[in-house]
Amino acid sequence: MIAFFMFIAHNNSKLKTIDLFVTFVGYGAINISLFYLNYLIYIPNYLDKKQYGKYILYVLLAVIGIGFLKYGVGWIFHEYILTGRNGKTINFASYYISALFTSIIFILLSLLLHFTVDWFLNERIQRDLENQRLTAELALLKSQINPHFLFNSLNSIYSLAYQRADNTPDAILKLSEIMRYMLYECNDNKVDLAKELQYLQNFIDLQKIRFGENCYVDFDVDGIISKQRIVPLLLISFIENAFKHGVANDPSSPIQLKITVDDGSLQFYMHNKKHLHNRDTVGGIGLVNVKRRLKLLYPGQYHLNITDTEYTYTCELSLVL
């Protein structure tokens, strides 16, 4: 539109300020109307619905019709618009081509705005869908932990009951405390690290009840754990596997568990001797689950190193709390 008025001003030095303002408002209203006609009507009703033929037809008709409308405005103010510097009247073709050029610019601007808005909307939709997918996946992963843990724990208690052990009620009570934590205190994205470590201690105590006096576990926690938070149920799979596949009744090679908290980071170390006669023929979801949760919840903020030899299993995990 500015180029169009430069064309007018260049061809007529007699154009007065008041008339320039009147014509500017008039042409501005026409161009803005064309802009919104394309943006609000033609694009959503034809272009977005892939009716390209109708869209091109209606846009051409609008541009051609508005070209005549602009010429009509020019004819009304012909003394200032259609009269050149030399007093000669600007011919219809030159004036009409300039009007068409301006109209096409406003059509392109409305298209640019439409595609820009669509791009940002699609980006936001894609982000929302990705967030929903990740949320659903995390919920599924977390829902798998409880049955997986309960299955293993009930196996342990079944073993105690089968042996008619006197500490079976203690094991059931300990399991109820663990399940209470899992059901009522793990609903947030993160929990207090102290509560999570107490949960791990309860699990170890449950295993000690199962094994009796022949359970050897070194569980050490170093550092200040207060005011630190962690994703719940993140470390339990490693400890479960240590008891499930490792040797817990050898005093010369106890299960080693160490957690060190320092300057907002956590270091987890686990080492156990493998029980060569206790192979899981079915396979578990625990480690696969925790690896996926680490990838989703601590992207770029963790390092996991697992050394699995014929006789030993070592896990080292560091993450930013």
N, C-alpha and C positions, 0 to 999 in steps of 0.2 A: 504494500500500500504506500509506503514511503517513496519507493521508486516511482510509483504512479504519479504522486504529487510532484516529485522532482521533474517528471516529464512535463507536467502541466506548467509548473513554474518556469521551466526552461523555455517553453514556447510562448509564454505570456508574462511580460514584465509589468503589466497593468493590474495584475490581480491584487485586490485590496485585502487587508488583513481580515476584515469582517467577512468578506466573501470566501476567503480561504478557510476560515473557521467553519462557515456554514457548509461548504462543500466537503471539508474534511469530515465533519460529523455525518453528513449524508453518505459519503462513500464508506466511511468507517462502519456505519450501521449495515450497509449492504454487504460488505466483506465479512463482518462478524456473523451476520445472518447466514451467509453461505458456509462459513466455518462450522457453525453449529448444526446447520441443515445436514451437512455431510457427517459430522461427528455423532449426532444424536439420532438421526433417522436413517440415512443411507447406509452407513457402516453397520449398525446392529441389525437392520432389517434385511440387508442384501449381502454385504461383503462377508459378515460373520457367518451367514447361512450358506455361503459359497454359491450365491446366485450372482456370479461375476458378470454375466451378460446384462442383467437388469441394473446392476450397480453402475457399470460403465455407461449404460444408456441414460440413466437418471442424472448422473454427474455431468455428462455432456449437455443434456438438456438444460440443467441448472446453470452451467457455465455460459452457454449460448444465450439463455434468457437473461441472465444477470448482465451480460455484455450489452444487450440492448437497453436494459434498465439504466446502466451507467451512462450510456449514450444519451438517454432521455434526461438524466440529471445534467449532463454536460450541455445539452441543448437549452435547458432552462437557464443555465448560467453561461450561455454561449458567448456573451460579451467578454467574459473573463477566462473561460476554459477553452472554447473552440476557436478563439481568435489568437493568432500567433503574433510575434513581435512586429512582423512586417505588415500587420493588418489583414493578412489573408486567413481565411477559415481553415482550420485543420480538417483534412478530409476524413471521411468516415472510416476508411480502412485502417489508417494509422492509429486513430483513436480507439477503434474496436480491438485491434491486436494488443494494444497496451492494456486495455481493460481485461481481455482474456488472460493475458500473462499474469496480471495481479490476482485474478480469480483462481488460476491454477496454483499459484503460490499458497493461497489460503486453503485450497483442497489438500495440498501436500502437507501443510502444517497440521491440519486436523488428522490426517493419516499418521503423521509422525507422533502426535500426542496419543492417538489410539494405540499404536503399537508399543509405545513407551509404557503406557499404563498397563497394557496387557502383559508386558514382560515382567513388570514389578509384581503384578498380581499373581502371575504364574510362579514366579520365584517364591513368593510368600506361601502360596498353596503347596509348592513342593517342599518347602521347609516344614510346614505344618504336617504334611503327610509323613515326612521322614521322622519328625518328632513323635507323631502318633505311632508309627511303626516301631521306633525304638522303645517307646513306653510300653507298648504291647509285648514286645520281645522280652524286655526286662521283667515285666510282670509274669510272663510265662516261665522265665528262668528262675525267678524267685519262687514261684508256685511249685517248681520241680524239686526245690531243696527240701521242703517239709516232708513230702512223702518219702524222698530218698533217705533223709535222716531218720525218719520214723521207722522205715523198713529195717534199716541196719540196727537201730536201737532195740526194736522189738525182737529181732533175732538174738541179740545179746541177752535180753531178759528171758526169752524163751529157753535159752541155754541154761540160765540160772534156775528157772522153774523146773526144767527137766531134771536137773541135778538135785532138786529139792534143797537148794541153798537157803541158809537162814537169812541172808541179806537181800533176798528177792524183794521184800517190801521197801527196803531202802533204795533199791534200784528203780522201782516204780515211782517212788517219791521224787527221786532225782530227775527222772524223765519228765514228770509232771512240771517241775520247776523249769526245765529246759523248754518244754512245749509252751509254757506260759510266756516265757520271754519271746519265743518265736512268733506267737500268735498276737500278742498285745503290745510288744515294745519294738517290733521291727517293721512297723508300717511306714515310718519315715524313710526318706532317701538315705539319711545318715543317722547314726546313733552314737551315743557316748562311747568312746573307746573303752572306758573302764567297765561298762556293762557288757560290751562284747567280749572282753577278756574274761570276765566272770562267767559268761556263758561257755567259753572254751574250757575254763577250769571245771565247770559242772560236767561237761562232757567227759573230760579226762577222769573225773571222780567216778562217773558212771562206769567207765571202762575198768577202773581199778576194782570196783565192786564185782564186775564180771570176772576178772582174772584172779581176784583175791590177793593173797600176799605175793604171788608170783608176777606182779606187774611192776615194771621198772620204767619210769618216765621222768626225765629231767625237763621241767617246764620253768623257764626263767623269764622274767619281765624286767627290763631295765629302762630307766628314763622316767620322765614326768608324763603320766598318761591323763592327768586331769585337763579339762577344757580341750580335749582332742576328740575329733569325730571321725567315723569311718563308715563305709558302706556295710550294712549288716550282713552277717552270714557269709562273709567273703573267705575266711581262712578255714572254716570248718571242714571243707572237702579235703584239704591236705591232711588234716589231723585224722579224719575218718579213714583215709587210705593208709595212714601209718599204722593204725590198729588193725585194719582189715587185711593188709598184705604184709605187714611187718612183723617182726619178732618183738614181743613185749615182755617175754618171760625170761630173758637172758640178762642177768645182772652185769655181765661183762660188756654188753652192747645194748644199753637202754635206748629207748626212743628219745631223741634230743629235740627239744622245742625251745626256741629262744626268740623273744620279741624285744627289739630295741627301738625306743622312740627318742628322736633327737631332732630338735629344730624343725618341727612340722613334718617330719618324714618318719616312716616306719620301715624297719628292717625285720623280715621274718625269715627264720632259718629252721629247717627241719631235716633231720637225718635219721634213718632207721635201717636196720638190717632186714633184708627181705626174707619172708617165709617161703621157701622154695616149694613147699607142699600145699600152699594155700593159694591156688590160682582161681581167679574169678572167671568161670567159663561163660557167664552171661555178659560181663562187661558193665561198666557203670557210666553214669552221666556226670558225676561230680566234677572231675577235672575239666571236662569239656565245658561244663556250665560255668565254672569259675573263670576260665580263660576268656570266655565270651563276655562275662560281666566285667572283667578287668578292661577289656578292649572298649566296651561301651561307656563305662563309668569313669575310667581313669585314662583317657586317650593321651598318649605322650607323657604320662605321669607315673609310669610304672616300668619296672624291669623284672622279668621272670626268667629264672634259669633253673632248669630241671636236669639233674644228672641221674640217669637210670642205668645202673649196671646190673650185672647178673646177680650180685649179692647185696648191693646196697641201693638205697634211693635217697637222693638229696634234693631238697627244694630251697631255693633262695629267692625271696621276693622283696623288692624295695618299691615303695610308692609314696607319693606326696599326699599327705592327709588333707 
